C-alpha cells in the first residue's frame, strides 16, 4: 500500500506523523477489534498496556509477530500468510465436525464461519488467530459447549502426570551432574544445583509428545536422544537469577495441558528457591491450553494445584495482588482471554501481575512468536523456552527495556515510611497532621493545572494554620510512578493512624486557588470538588475505615454521601474512567 511508510519492525511505527497512515492503522486495529477507544471494556487502555509493553508516546503495538504484521500490511495475499489462514480454517472445520453432531447446526456454523473467513481473506488485514478466536466464539455460542476439549485435556494431563512419574523422567531429573560443579562455598553449590534442576525441567517439560502412549513402554531411547542432543546456552537464565538479590516474583505463562504437570514441578523448584510464582491460565477454551476453571472438572489437576491460591478477580488492585502473594507465594490467575497470548485483550489482573513481577517465563512456540518475534521491548525480562518443528530445544531471552524504572513494593513502602516518619515527628511535636485530598488527574488534560491549584491552596493553608503539618500529595510525586504506585503508597500512609485532620477539596478551595493565582475559574473546573475524583472517592472510603479505629480523626469537606459518582480510576493512569450511571 502506498500510504504505508517503509519500516522493518512494528516498534518503528508511530501515530501522529501521517493522518492517512494513522487512518490505516486505526482500520487495522478496529478490524481486529483491538482499539481501546471504541471498546474500552474489552481492550487495554494505553496506560494498562504500558504495564507490560515499553511504549514511547504514540508508538504502535500489535499482538502478533513482526513477520505477520508485515504480511498483513503488505498489499495482496502472500502464500505464506495464506498458509496460516488455511491452517486456521482447517482447525475450525476439525473442531466443528468433531463436536457438533446435529447436521443442521454443523452446516449453519460452517457456512457462517465461511462467510467470515472469505471476508478476512478479501481484506487480508485480520490477524489469523484473531479470526480463529472469533469463529470459535460462533462455534461455542451455537453449539452450547463451553469447553469441547475438556475430556481430551483430562487425558493429556493424566498422561503428563504419568510422564513425570516415569523412570525416564526421574532418572533424567535426579541423576548426579557430571562433572561436579566447581564451587567455593555451599551457597554457590546450591545455586549451581538449582540451575541444573531448572535446566533439566525446562528441557523435559517441553519434550514433544511427552504425554503420548509411546512413553509408557520400556523404550525411551528416542526421547533420551531428543533430551540430550541440544546444545543450548543457559547463561541468560543463570544471569537473571544470579543478578537479582533476594526472591523474585515470577509470572509463568504455560503452553499446553499435557506439559502442565512438569511445569508445576518447575514452579515447585522456584518456590523452594524462595521465589513467588503467578501462574496465568486461560479464561476459557483455547484448544489444549489449560484454563482457570479446569480444576473444577479434573480431580488430578485440582490435587496438583491444591497448595495454590486461586484469584478469580478480573480487576484486582495492586494492594490485593501483593497481599495475595504475601499470603501464598503460589498464585493462580486467569489471563482473561480465550486466545493465544494477546496483551491488548488480557485482564487488568494479568496486566498488574506482569507489572508486579520481576521476570516473565513463557513456554511454547506460540508465546515465543508473540513475545520474542515481536520487536517491541517489554517492561520485564522475558525467558521463553520451546521446541522447534524439528524437536530441538530452544531458549530465548529478551531483556526489559532500559528505559523502564520498576518501583518495587519495598521501594514504594520505603517512600511511604519516610512520610509516616515525618508525620510521627510532627505528632511528637504536638502538631496537627492534615492530609489534603484533591483532584489531580480526574479532569483529562488538566493534570498540570490541578497540581498548580493544589500547591497554591496548600501554601495558603500553611500560611494560615499554625502548628499544622500538611501533607500535599503533589509534593511526593516521582517521575515514572503511575496511579497504581501512588495509590499503593498513599494507602500505607493514610492507614498509619497519624493523620488527625483529613481535608477533602471543596469548590470553595478551588475558587480560592484561582483567586490566589490571579485567574478566573475555567469552565472545565466550574462546580468541581473532591467528589469528582475517583482517587478522592477511594480515599473517603479509607478515611471512614480509619476513623472507626481512630475516633479522633476529623474528616472535613464534602460529606461522605456525596462521593457516589466515580466508579474506578483508569488502570495506571491519573484520569478517571466514566461516571457511574
C-alpha positions as CSV (number, residue, x, y, z in Angstrom):
1,X,0.0,0.0,0.0
2,X,1.5,3.3,-1.0
3,X,0.2,5.0,2.2
4,X,2.5,2.9,4.4
5,X,6.0,4.1,5.2
6,X,9.0,1.9,4.9
7,X,9.6,0.0,8.2
8,X,11.5,-3.0,9.4
9,X,9.6,-3.7,12.6
10,X,6.4,-2.7,14.5
11,X,8.3,-0.6,17.0
12,X,9.4,1.8,14.2
13,X,5.8,2.9,13.7
14,X,4.2,5.8,15.5
15,X,0.8,7.6,15.4
16,X,0.7,11.3,14.7
17,X,3.1,11.6,11.8
18,X,0.8,11.0,8.8
19,X,-3.1,11.2,9.1
20,X,-3.5,8.8,6.1
21,X,-1.3,6.2,7.7
22,X,-2.9,6.7,11.1
23,X,-6.3,6.1,9.5
24,X,-4.9,2.8,8.1
25,X,-3.5,1.8,11.5
26,X,-6.9,2.5,13.1
27,X,-8.5,0.5,10.4
28,X,-6.2,-2.4,11.2
29,X,-6.9,-2.1,15.0
30,X,-10.7,-1.8,14.6
31,X,-10.8,-4.7,12.0
32,X,-9.1,-6.9,14.7
33,X,-11.3,-5.5,17.5
34,X,-8.3,-4.2,19.4
35,X,-9.0,-0.4,19.6
36,X,-9.5,0.7,23.2
37,X,-11.2,3.9,22.4
38,X,-14.0,2.0,20.6
39,X,-14.2,-0.9,23.1
40,X,-12.6,0.1,26.4
41,X,-14.2,-2.7,28.3
42,X,-12.5,-5.5,26.3
43,X,-9.3,-3.8,25.3
44,X,-6.5,-2.5,27.4
45,X,-6.0,1.3,27.6
46,X,-2.6,2.6,26.6
47,X,-1.8,3.1,30.3
48,X,-2.6,-0.6,31.1
49,X,-0.7,-1.8,28.0
50,X,2.4,0.2,29.3
51,X,2.3,-2.1,32.4
52,X,3.6,-4.8,30.0
53,X,5.0,-3.1,26.9
54,X,7.6,-0.4,27.0
55,X,5.9,2.1,24.6
56,X,7.0,5.6,23.7
57,X,4.4,8.2,23.1
58,X,2.2,7.3,20.1
59,X,4.2,4.1,19.5
60,X,2.3,1.3,17.8
61,X,1.8,-2.2,19.3
62,X,0.1,-5.2,17.7
63,X,-0.3,-8.6,19.3
64,X,1.5,-10.6,16.6
65,X,5.0,-11.2,15.3
66,X,6.8,-8.6,13.1
67,X,6.7,-11.1,10.3
68,X,2.9,-11.5,10.4
69,X,2.3,-7.7,10.8
70,X,4.5,-7.1,7.8
71,X,2.5,-9.6,5.8
72,X,-0.8,-8.1,6.9
73,X,0.1,-4.6,5.8
74,X,1.6,-5.7,2.5
75,X,-0.8,-5.5,-0.5
76,X,-2.1,-8.8,-1.7
77,X,-2.1,-12.2,0.0
78,X,1.3,-13.8,0.0
79,X,1.4,-17.6,0.0
80,X,3.0,-17.9,3.5
81,X,0.2,-15.8,5.0
82,X,-2.4,-17.8,3.0
83,X,-0.9,-20.9,4.5
84,X,-1.6,-19.5,8.0
85,X,-5.2,-18.7,7.1
86,X,-5.6,-22.2,5.7
87,X,-4.3,-23.7,9.0
88,X,-6.8,-21.6,10.9
89,X,-9.7,-22.8,8.7
90,X,-8.7,-26.5,9.0
91,X,-8.6,-26.1,12.8
92,X,-12.1,-24.6,12.8
93,X,-13.5,-27.3,10.5
94,X,-12.0,-30.1,12.5
95,X,-13.4,-28.6,15.7
96,X,-16.9,-28.3,14.3
97,X,-17.0,-31.7,12.7
98,X,-15.7,-33.5,15.8
99,X,-18.0,-31.8,18.3
100,X,-21.3,-30.8,16.6
101,X,-23.4,-33.9,15.9
102,X,-26.5,-32.1,14.7
103,X,-26.3,-31.8,11.0
104,X,-28.3,-28.5,10.7
105,X,-26.2,-26.8,13.4
106,X,-23.0,-28.1,11.9
107,X,-23.8,-26.8,8.4
108,X,-25.0,-23.5,9.8
109,X,-21.8,-22.9,11.8
110,X,-19.5,-23.9,9.0
111,X,-21.3,-21.7,6.5
112,X,-21.4,-18.7,8.8
113,X,-17.7,-19.1,9.5
114,X,-17.0,-19.5,5.8
115,X,-18.5,-16.0,5.2
116,X,-16.3,-14.6,8.0
117,X,-13.3,-16.4,6.6
118,X,-13.9,-15.2,3.0
119,X,-14.3,-11.7,4.3
120,X,-10.9,-12.0,6.1
121,X,-9.2,-13.3,3.0
122,X,-10.6,-10.5,0.9
123,X,-9.2,-7.9,3.2
124,X,-6.1,-9.9,4.4
125,X,-5.9,-7.5,7.3
126,X,-7.1,-9.6,10.1
127,X,-4.6,-11.4,12.4
128,X,-5.3,-15.1,11.6
129,X,-5.6,-16.3,15.2
130,X,-7.9,-13.4,16.0
131,X,-10.1,-14.6,13.1
132,X,-9.9,-18.1,14.6
133,X,-10.9,-16.9,18.0
134,X,-13.9,-15.1,16.5
135,X,-15.0,-18.2,14.6
136,X,-14.6,-20.3,17.8
137,X,-16.9,-17.8,19.6
138,X,-19.5,-18.5,16.9
139,X,-19.0,-22.3,17.3
140,X,-19.2,-22.1,21.1
141,X,-22.3,-20.0,21.2
142,X,-24.2,-22.0,18.5
143,X,-23.1,-25.5,19.9
144,X,-23.8,-24.7,23.5
145,X,-20.4,-26.1,24.5
146,X,-18.1,-24.2,26.9
147,X,-15.1,-26.5,26.5
148,X,-15.2,-29.2,23.9
149,X,-11.7,-30.3,24.8
150,X,-12.5,-31.0,28.5
151,X,-12.1,-34.8,28.3
152,X,-9.1,-34.5,26.0
153,X,-7.3,-32.2,28.4
154,X,-8.1,-34.5,31.3
155,X,-6.4,-37.3,29.4
156,X,-3.5,-35.2,28.4
157,X,-2.9,-34.1,32.0
158,X,-3.1,-37.7,33.3
159,X,-0.5,-38.7,30.7
160,X,1.6,-35.8,31.6
161,X,1.4,-36.9,35.3
162,X,2.4,-40.4,34.3
163,X,5.3,-38.9,32.4
164,X,6.7,-37.1,35.4
165,X,6.3,-40.3,37.4
166,X,8.1,-42.4,34.8
167,X,11.5,-43.8,35.4
168,X,12.8,-41.9,32.4
169,X,11.8,-38.6,34.0
170,X,13.0,-39.4,37.4
171,X,16.4,-40.6,36.2
172,X,16.8,-37.5,34.0
173,X,15.9,-35.2,36.9
174,X,17.7,-37.0,39.8
175,X,21.0,-38.2,38.3
176,X,24.0,-36.5,39.8
177,X,25.7,-34.0,37.5
178,X,29.0,-34.9,35.9
179,X,31.4,-33.4,36.3
180,X,30.6,-32.0,39.7
181,X,30.2,-28.2,39.5
182,X,33.1,-26.1,40.9
183,X,32.2,-24.0,43.9
184,X,33.8,-22.1,46.7
185,X,31.1,-22.5,49.3
186,X,27.7,-24.2,49.9
187,X,25.7,-21.2,48.7
188,X,27.4,-21.4,45.3
189,X,26.8,-25.2,45.2
190,X,23.1,-24.7,46.0
191,X,22.8,-22.1,43.2
192,X,24.6,-24.5,40.7
193,X,22.3,-27.4,41.7
194,X,19.2,-25.1,41.4
195,X,20.2,-24.1,37.9
196,X,20.9,-27.7,36.8
197,X,17.5,-28.6,38.1
198,X,15.8,-25.8,36.3
199,X,17.6,-26.5,33.0
200,X,16.6,-30.2,33.2
201,X,12.9,-29.5,33.8
202,X,12.9,-26.8,31.1
203,X,14.0,-29.4,28.6
204,X,11.8,-32.2,29.9
205,X,8.6,-30.2,30.2
206,X,8.9,-29.1,26.6
207,X,9.6,-32.6,25.0
208,X,7.3,-33.0,22.1
209,X,4.6,-35.6,22.6
210,X,5.9,-36.2,26.1
211,X,2.4,-37.4,27.2
212,X,1.9,-39.8,24.3
213,X,1.5,-43.5,24.8
214,X,4.9,-44.2,23.4
215,X,6.4,-43.0,26.7
216,X,4.7,-45.7,28.7
217,X,6.6,-48.5,27.0
218,X,10.0,-49.6,28.1
219,X,12.0,-48.0,25.2
220,X,13.0,-44.4,26.0
221,X,15.8,-44.2,23.5
222,X,14.1,-41.8,21.1
223,X,13.3,-39.4,24.0
224,X,16.8,-39.8,25.5
225,X,18.4,-38.7,22.3
226,X,16.0,-35.8,21.9
227,X,16.6,-34.8,25.5
228,X,20.3,-34.8,25.4
229,X,21.2,-33.7,21.8
230,X,20.5,-30.0,22.2
231,X,23.3,-27.6,23.0
232,X,21.6,-24.5,24.3
233,X,23.2,-21.6,26.2
234,X,21.5,-21.4,29.6
235,X,23.6,-18.4,30.6
236,X,20.7,-15.9,30.4
237,X,18.7,-17.8,32.9
238,X,21.7,-18.1,35.3
239,X,22.4,-14.4,34.9
240,X,18.8,-13.4,35.7
241,X,18.7,-15.5,38.9
242,X,22.2,-14.6,39.9
243,X,21.9,-10.9,39.2
244,X,18.9,-10.3,41.3
245,X,19.4,-10.3,45.1
246,X,16.6,-11.9,47.1
247,X,13.4,-13.5,46.0
248,X,11.8,-12.8,42.6
249,X,8.2,-12.5,41.6
250,X,7.8,-14.6,38.5
251,X,4.9,-14.7,36.1
252,X,4.7,-18.1,34.4
253,X,2.7,-18.5,31.1
254,X,2.3,-22.2,30.2
255,X,1.7,-23.8,26.9
256,X,-0.4,-27.0,26.7
257,X,-2.1,-29.1,29.4
258,X,0.0,-32.2,28.7
259,X,3.1,-30.4,29.9
260,X,1.5,-28.7,32.8
261,X,2.4,-31.3,35.4
262,X,6.1,-30.9,34.5
263,X,5.6,-27.1,34.6
264,X,4.3,-27.5,38.2
265,X,7.5,-29.3,39.1
266,X,9.4,-26.3,37.8
267,X,7.2,-24.0,39.8
268,X,7.8,-26.1,42.9
269,X,11.5,-25.8,42.3
270,X,11.2,-22.0,42.0
271,X,9.1,-21.9,45.2
272,X,11.7,-24.0,47.1
273,X,14.4,-21.4,46.0
274,X,12.3,-18.7,47.8
275,X,10.7,-17.1,44.7
276,X,7.0,-16.3,44.3
277,X,5.2,-17.6,41.2
278,X,2.0,-16.4,39.5
279,X,0.6,-19.0,37.1
280,X,-1.6,-17.4,34.3
281,X,-4.1,-19.8,32.8
282,X,-6.7,-19.1,30.0
283,X,-10.1,-17.8,30.9
284,X,-11.9,-20.2,28.5
285,X,-11.4,-22.7,25.8
286,X,-8.4,-22.4,23.5
287,X,-7.7,-25.9,22.3
288,X,-5.2,-27.8,24.5
289,X,-4.3,-24.7,26.7
290,X,-5.2,-25.2,30.4
291,X,-7.9,-22.9,31.7
292,X,-8.5,-21.3,35.1
293,X,-11.6,-23.5,35.6
294,X,-10.2,-26.9,34.5
295,X,-9.6,-27.9,38.1
296,X,-13.4,-28.0,38.7
297,X,-13.8,-30.9,36.3
298,X,-10.3,-32.5,36.7
299,X,-9.6,-34.0,40.1
300,X,-6.0,-34.8,39.2
301,X,-5.3,-31.1,38.3
302,X,-7.2,-29.9,41.4
303,X,-5.0,-32.1,43.5
304,X,-1.8,-30.9,41.8
305,X,-2.9,-27.2,42.4
306,X,-4.2,-27.8,46.0
307,X,-1.5,-25.6,47.5
308,X,-2.1,-22.6,45.1
309,X,-4.2,-19.6,45.9
310,X,-6.7,-19.0,43.1
311,X,-7.6,-15.4,42.4
312,X,-10.7,-15.1,40.3
313,X,-11.0,-11.3,40.4
314,X,-10.6,-9.8,36.9
315,X,-9.6,-6.3,38.1
316,X,-7.7,-7.0,41.3
317,X,-6.0,-3.9,42.9
318,X,-2.2,-3.7,43.4
319,X,-2.7,-3.9,47.2
320,X,-4.8,-7.0,47.0
321,X,-2.5,-8.7,44.5
322,X,0.6,-8.1,46.7
323,X,-1.4,-9.2,49.7
324,X,-2.3,-12.4,48.0
325,X,1.4,-13.1,47.2
326,X,2.3,-12.5,50.8
327,X,-0.4,-14.9,51.9
328,X,0.7,-17.6,49.4
329,X,3.8,-17.5,47.2
330,X,2.0,-19.5,44.5
331,X,-1.0,-17.7,43.0
332,X,-3.1,-18.8,40.0
333,X,-4.9,-16.2,37.9
334,X,-6.7,-16.1,34.5
335,X,-5.2,-14.0,31.7
336,X,-8.8,-13.0,30.8
337,X,-8.7,-14.4,27.3
338,X,-9.7,-17.3,25.1
339,X,-6.9,-17.0,22.6
340,X,-3.2,-17.0,22.1
341,X,-1.4,-14.5,24.4
342,X,-2.8,-11.1,23.5
343,X,-1.7,-8.3,25.8
344,X,-4.3,-5.9,24.5
345,X,-7.1,-8.3,25.5
346,X,-5.6,-9.5,28.8
347,X,-7.4,-8.7,32.1
348,X,-6.4,-6.0,34.5
349,X,-5.3,-8.7,36.9
350,X,-2.9,-10.2,34.4
351,X,-1.5,-6.7,33.5
352,X,-0.9,-6.0,37.2
353,X,0.6,-9.4,37.7
354,X,3.0,-8.7,34.8
355,X,3.8,-5.2,36.3
356,X,4.5,-6.6,39.8
357,X,6.6,-9.4,38.5
358,X,10.4,-9.3,38.1
359,X,10.6,-12.0,35.4
360,X,8.3,-13.5,32.8
361,X,8.8,-17.2,31.9
362,X,6.8,-18.1,28.8
363,X,6.6,-21.6,27.4
364,X,5.8,-22.7,23.8
365,X,6.2,-21.6,20.2
366,X,3.0,-19.6,20.3
367,X,4.2,-17.4,23.2
368,X,7.6,-17.1,21.6
369,X,6.0,-15.6,18.4
370,X,4.1,-13.0,20.5
371,X,7.0,-12.0,22.8
372,X,10.3,-12.7,21.1
373,X,9.0,-12.4,17.5
374,X,7.6,-9.0,18.2
375,X,10.3,-6.4,18.2
376,X,8.7,-4.2,20.8
377,X,10.5,-4.2,24.1
378,X,8.7,-5.1,27.3
379,X,8.8,-3.9,30.9
380,X,10.1,-7.1,32.4
381,X,12.8,-9.6,31.4
382,X,11.4,-12.5,29.4
383,X,12.6,-16.1,29.2
384,X,10.9,-18.1,26.5
385,X,11.6,-21.8,26.0
386,X,10.1,-24.1,23.4
387,X,10.8,-26.8,20.8
388,X,11.1,-26.0,17.1
389,X,9.5,-28.1,14.4
390,X,12.5,-30.4,14.4
391,X,12.1,-31.1,18.1
392,X,15.2,-29.1,19.1
393,X,15.1,-27.4,22.5
394,X,15.4,-23.6,22.2
395,X,15.7,-20.8,24.8
396,X,15.3,-17.1,24.1
397,X,15.9,-14.2,26.4
398,X,14.7,-10.7,25.9
399,X,15.9,-8.1,28.4
400,X,13.4,-5.5,29.6
401,X,13.6,-2.0,28.1
402,X,16.5,0.0,29.6
403,X,14.0,2.9,29.9
404,X,11.9,1.0,32.4
405,X,12.2,2.0,36.0
406,X,10.5,-0.5,38.2
407,X,9.2,0.7,41.5
408,X,9.3,-2.3,43.8
409,X,7.0,-2.9,46.7
410,X,9.9,-2.4,49.0
411,X,10.9,0.9,47.3
412,X,7.3,2.3,47.4
413,X,6.9,1.1,51.0
414,X,10.2,2.9,51.9
415,X,8.8,6.2,50.5
416,X,5.6,5.7,52.4
417,X,7.6,5.0,55.6
418,X,9.6,8.3,55.1
419,X,6.3,10.2,55.1
420,X,5.0,8.3,58.0
421,X,8.2,9.1,60.0
422,X,7.7,12.8,59.2
423,X,4.1,12.6,60.4
424,X,5.2,10.8,63.6
425,X,7.7,13.5,64.2
426,X,5.1,16.2,63.8
427,X,2.8,14.4,66.2
428,X,5.6,14.2,68.8
429,X,6.0,18.0,68.5
430,X,2.2,18.3,69.3
431,X,1.4,19.5,65.8
432,X,-1.8,18.6,64.0
433,X,-1.3,16.3,60.9
434,X,-3.5,17.2,58.0
435,X,-3.8,15.2,54.8
436,X,-5.3,17.1,51.9
437,X,-7.2,15.0,49.2
438,X,-7.7,16.9,46.0
439,X,-8.3,16.4,42.3
440,X,-5.2,15.6,40.4
441,X,-6.0,13.7,37.3
442,X,-9.8,13.4,37.2
443,X,-10.1,16.1,34.6
444,X,-8.3,14.8,31.4
445,X,-5.7,17.2,30.2
446,X,-5.7,19.2,33.4
447,X,-3.1,17.5,35.5
448,X,-0.6,20.4,35.4
449,X,-3.4,22.8,36.3
450,X,-4.6,20.5,39.1
451,X,-1.2,20.4,40.6
452,X,-0.8,24.1,40.4
453,X,-4.2,24.5,42.1
454,X,-3.3,22.0,44.8
455,X,0.1,23.6,45.5
456,X,-1.4,27.1,45.7
457,X,-4.1,26.2,48.2
458,X,-1.8,24.1,50.4
459,X,0.6,27.0,50.5
460,X,-2.3,29.2,51.5
461,X,-3.3,26.8,54.3
462,X,0.3,26.6,55.6
463,X,0.3,30.4,55.9
464,X,-2.9,30.4,57.8
465,X,-2.7,27.3,60.1
466,X,-0.2,27.3,63.0
467,X,1.4,24.1,64.3
468,X,-0.1,22.1,61.5
469,X,1.9,19.6,59.3
470,X,0.1,19.4,56.0
471,X,0.7,16.6,53.6
472,X,0.4,17.7,49.9
473,X,0.3,14.6,47.6
474,X,1.7,16.7,44.7
475,X,4.9,17.2,46.6
476,X,5.7,13.5,46.8
477,X,5.3,12.6,43.1
478,X,8.2,10.9,41.5
479,X,8.7,10.7,37.7
480,X,7.7,7.3,36.4
481,X,5.2,6.5,39.2
482,X,1.8,5.7,37.9
483,X,-1.5,5.8,39.7
484,X,-1.2,2.2,40.9
485,X,2.1,3.0,42.6
486,X,0.8,6.2,44.1
487,X,-2.4,4.7,45.4
488,X,-0.5,1.9,47.0
489,X,1.9,4.3,48.7
490,X,-0.7,6.7,49.9
491,X,-2.9,4.0,51.4
492,X,0.0,2.9,53.6
493,X,0.4,6.5,54.7
494,X,-3.3,7.0,55.3
495,X,-3.8,3.9,57.3
496,X,-0.8,4.6,59.6
497,X,-3.0,6.3,62.2
498,X,-1.0,9.5,62.4
499,X,-3.5,11.7,60.5
500,X,-5.6,13.9,62.8
501,X,-7.4,16.0,60.1
502,X,-8.3,14.7,56.7
503,X,-9.4,17.5,54.5
504,X,-11.1,16.9,51.1
505,X,-11.1,19.6,48.5
506,X,-14.2,21.7,48.1
507,X,-15.3,24.0,45.2
508,X,-14.6,27.0,47.5
509,X,-11.0,25.7,47.8
510,X,-10.7,25.6,44.0
511,X,-12.2,29.1,43.7
512,X,-9.7,30.4,46.3
513,X,-6.8,28.8,44.5
514,X,-7.6,30.5,41.2
515,X,-8.2,33.8,43.0
516,X,-4.7,33.5,44.6
517,X,-3.2,32.7,41.2
518,X,-4.9,35.8,39.8
519,X,-7.0,33.8,37.4
520,X,-10.7,33.2,36.7
521,X,-12.1,29.7,37.2
522,X,-12.1,28.0,33.7
523,X,-15.4,26.3,32.7
524,X,-13.9,22.8,32.9
525,X,-13.3,23.5,36.7
526,X,-16.6,25.0,37.4
527,X,-18.5,23.0,40.1
528,X,-15.7,20.6,40.7
529,X,-14.6,19.3,44.1
530,X,-13.1,16.1,45.6
531,X,-16.3,14.2,44.8
532,X,-15.4,14.4,41.1
533,X,-12.2,12.4,41.7
534,X,-12.1,8.6,41.8
535,X,-8.9,8.8,43.9
536,X,-10.6,11.0,46.4
537,X,-13.6,8.7,46.4
538,X,-11.4,5.8,47.3
539,X,-9.7,7.9,49.9
540,X,-13.0,8.8,51.5
541,X,-13.8,5.1,52.0
542,X,-10.3,4.7,53.5
543,X,-10.8,7.7,55.8
544,X,-14.1,6.3,57.1
545,X,-12.5,3.0,57.7
546,X,-9.5,4.6,59.5
547,X,-12.0,6.7,61.6
548,X,-13.5,3.6,63.0
549,X,-10.2,2.7,64.6
550,X,-9.1,6.2,65.4
551,X,-12.1,8.1,66.6
552,X,-10.3,11.4,67.0
553,X,-9.8,11.7,63.2
554,X,-11.6,14.7,61.8
555,X,-12.9,14.4,58.2
556,X,-13.8,17.8,56.7
557,X,-15.0,18.8,53.2
558,X,-17.9,17.4,51.1
559,X,-20.0,14.8,53.0
560,X,-19.3,11.1,52.5
561,X,-22.7,10.7,50.9
562,X,-21.6,12.9,48.0
563,X,-18.8,10.5,47.0
564,X,-21.0,8.3,44.9
565,X,-20.3,9.2,41.3
566,X,-17.0,7.8,40.3
567,X,-16.6,4.1,39.5
568,X,-12.8,3.5,39.2
569,X,-9.7,5.3,38.2
570,X,-8.2,4.2,34.9
571,X,-5.7,1.4,35.3
572,X,-2.3,3.0,35.6
573,X,-3.5,6.5,34.7
574,X,-4.3,9.6,36.6
575,X,-7.6,10.4,34.9
576,X,-10.8,8.5,35.9
577,X,-13.0,6.1,33.9
578,X,-16.6,7.0,33.3
579,X,-19.1,8.3,35.8
580,X,-21.2,5.5,37.2
581,X,-24.7,5.6,35.6
